[in-house]
Amino acid sequence: MRSIRWKKKYQTGNAEIVDRKRSLVNSLNDIAMKSNQVEHCQDLTDSYHRFTAMLETMLSQAKDSFDQYEGEIRQLVGKEFPLAALNGSACHDCGMCDFFEEKVLAWEKY
């Protein structure tokens, strides 16, 4: 999985919004880094790509507001977790599903 690069255009004049955006970027980058070290299921990769696509859209479009995307992120969390492969025949028992969910839910409480 690829990491997300922070771009200058994601900056806003609001430090709180920038911190929240950076927090989510850092969480997803932690997931990418750890997932590249273990064999994991395709469901994890697919879910990660859905999260990063949403995040990159959010970072590019929401200059001064973050609230409109928080609801969408929460909906995606509700749909994605637990990942379908967890404990199934496609599961690699790598611990990444739990790590992914933990990182995203920790961000949600930010």
C-alpha positions, 0 to 999 in steps of 0.5 A, a space after each residue: 500500500 502507498 502512503 499519503 503525501 502531505 501537500 502544502 495545498 492541504 493547509 488552511 488558516 485553521 490549526 485545529 482543522 490542519 491537525 485533524 487532517 494530519 492525524 488521519 493522514 498519519 493514521 492511514 500512513 501507519 496502516 500502510 507502513 505496517 501492512 507492507 511488512 506482513 502478508 494480508 488479505 485483499 479486503 484490507 487493501 481494498 478498504 484502505 484504498 476506499 479510505 485513502 480515496 475519500 481522504 484525498 478528496 477531502 483534503 483537496 476540497 475542504 479548505 476550512 471545513 472538516 465536519 462535512 466529511 466526518 459523517 462520510 468517514 463514520 459511514 465508511 467505518 460502519 460499512 467496512 468494519 469488521 472486514 469481511 475476510 476477518 477470521 474467514 478463509 481469506 484471513 491471513 491472521 496477520 492482525 492488520 484488520 484489528 490494527 486498521 480498525 483501531 487506528 481509524 477509530 482512534 482518529 474518530 475520537 480525536 
